[in-house]
Amino acid sequence: MSFSLSTVLLLTVLAVGIAAAVIVVIGAADTRFRQERQTPEPPPAVTIPVQLIQKQYSVSPPRYYMTFVTAEGAVFELEVSSEAYLAFSEGEYGDLCVQGRQFLGFAPQALPSDMTDQPPGQGLMQ
C-alpha cells in the first residue's frame, strides 16, 4: 500500500493538530487545578477585648504562648514572639488583635472600674 506525498503531509498535519489540541486541553486543566488549590483568603483581622490569664513557654525549641479570655468566656491560646511574651503580664486587660489563629498584637488597657476587686483571671469570666 503506498500513499502519495500529499496524503502523508495531510496525515502529519492532522496528527500535529490533534497533539496540539491535547496539549492545550491538558494545560487548561492544569491551570484550573492550580487555581482551585490556591490558599484561600486569610480571615480578616479582628480586635477583641480580653484578659491575659496565662503565659507559658517551652524550652526546646523555644516557643512562647499566652492564653486570653473574653468576657463571654471564650479562651484563646496563641503562640507569640518572645518580645510579646516578655512585654505583658498575666492579669492585664486589653485589646487582642488576631487573624485566625495568628497573634497580631495586644494593647493593654486600664482595668475596667467594675472589675478592680476581681483576682487575675476572674475579671472577665463572670
VOROSE-267357 format. One line per field, with one value per residue (C-alpha): z negated, y negated, x; residue number from 0. Coordinates in Angstrom, 2 decimals. Example, Ala and Ser with C-alpha at 12.3 -4.5 7.8 and 13.67 -1.06 7.14 Angstrom:
residues 2
w = [-7.80/-7.14]
v = [4.50/1.06]
u = [12.30/13.67]
resi = [0/1]
This chain:
residues 126
w = [0.00/0.96/0.04/2.04/0.64/0.16/-1.87/-4.14/-4.57/-5.37/-7.95/-9.54/-9.82/-11.28/-13.88/-14.88/-15.18/-17.43/-19.60/-19.92/-20.93/-23.60/-24.97/-25.15/-26.99/-29.47/-30.04/-30.71/-33.15/-34.95/-35.26/-36.68/-39.14/-40.36/-40.83/-42.89/-45.11/-45.91/-49.55/-50.33/-51.51/-55.13/-57.62/-58.49/-61.46/-64.48/-67.76/-70.89/-74.49/-76.65/-79.80/-79.64/-82.07/-81.50/-79.95/-79.08/-77.26/-76.08/-76.19/-73.20/-70.70/-72.42/-71.94/-73.79/-74.41/-76.01/-76.99/-76.83/-77.91/-76.66/-78.73/-77.21/-78.42/-75.07/-75.58/-73.08/-73.49/-70.91/-70.06/-70.37/-69.83/-72.72/-72.63/-73.12/-75.80/-77.80/-77.27/-79.04/-82.43/-83.50/-84.66/-82.18/-80.31/-76.77/-73.14/-71.42/-67.67/-65.85/-62.31/-62.54/-64.98/-64.35/-67.11/-65.70/-68.91/-72.36/-73.52/-77.30/-78.64/-82.08/-84.21/-83.90/-87.06/-87.76/-87.81/-90.15/-93.02/-90.89/-91.20/-88.00/-85.59/-87.14/-85.97/-82.57/-83.48/-85.22]
v = [0.00/-3.30/-6.80/-9.90/-12.71/-14.87/-12.14/-11.74/-15.50/-15.71/-12.90/-14.55/-17.91/-16.18/-14.31/-17.53/-19.31/-16.60/-16.63/-20.43/-20.22/-17.61/-19.83/-22.83/-20.80/-19.43/-22.93/-24.36/-21.55/-22.11/-25.84/-25.20/-22.64/-25.10/-27.86/-25.56/-24.56/-28.12/-29.10/-30.83/-34.43/-34.70/-35.59/-39.27/-40.64/-41.22/-43.05/-41.55/-42.88/-40.22/-39.49/-37.80/-34.92/-32.72/-32.74/-29.54/-28.62/-25.53/-25.34/-23.22/-24.54/-27.85/-28.68/-31.20/-31.08/-33.40/-32.49/-35.11/-35.02/-37.15/-38.46/-35.66/-33.04/-32.19/-31.16/-31.81/-30.17/-31.69/-31.30/-34.67/-36.13/-36.28/-40.08/-39.92/-37.26/-39.49/-42.69/-41.69/-40.32/-37.86/-39.64/-42.52/-43.62/-44.91/-44.51/-41.34/-41.55/-38.19/-36.92/-33.42/-31.68/-34.16/-36.62/-40.13/-42.14/-43.02/-46.57/-46.77/-48.97/-50.23/-47.73/-48.32/-50.04/-47.36/-44.66/-46.19/-43.83/-40.66/-38.44/-37.93/-35.61/-36.17/-39.69/-38.81/-35.36/-36.06]
u = [0.00/1.51/0.49/1.02/3.13/0.04/-1.68/1.38/1.59/-2.12/-1.89/1.18/-0.60/-3.66/-1.54/0.27/-3.09/-4.51/-1.36/-1.58/-5.25/-4.43/-1.63/-3.99/-6.65/-4.10/-2.69/-6.17/-6.94/-3.63/-4.30/-7.77/-6.38/-3.73/-6.31/-8.52/-5.58/-4.53/-4.71/-7.99/-8.06/-6.93/-9.64/-9.93/-8.01/-10.24/-9.74/-11.28/-11.35/-9.67/-7.73/-4.32/-4.72/-1.66/1.80/3.66/6.85/8.66/12.44/13.38/12.63/11.85/8.16/6.06/2.30/-0.22/-3.77/-6.51/-10.17/-13.08/-16.00/-18.10/-15.62/-14.01/-10.38/-7.59/-4.17/-1.84/1.82/3.56/7.02/9.49/9.15/5.37/5.78/8.14/6.15/2.94/1.91/-0.73/-3.87/-3.59/-6.69/-6.56/-7.41/-6.19/-5.70/-5.77/-6.10/-7.49/-5.10/-2.26/-1.38/-1.02/-0.79/-2.06/-2.74/-3.11/-5.91/-6.78/-8.66/-12.41/-13.66/-16.28/-13.57/-10.99/-11.94/-11.58/-8.49/-6.46/-8.20/-11.62/-12.49/-13.89/-15.19/-18.48]
resi = [0/1/2/3/4/5/6/7/8/9/10/11/12/13/14/15/16/17/18/19/20/21/22/23/24/25/26/27/28/29/30/31/32/33/34/35/36/37/38/39/40/41/42/43/44/45/46/47/48/49/50/51/52/53/54/55/56/57/58/59/60/61/62/63/64/65/66/67/68/69/70/71/72/73/74/75/76/77/78/79/80/81/82/83/84/85/86/87/88/89/90/91/92/93/94/95/96/97/98/99/100/101/102/103/104/105/106/107/108/109/110/111/112/113/114/115/116/117/118/119/120/121/122/123/124/125]
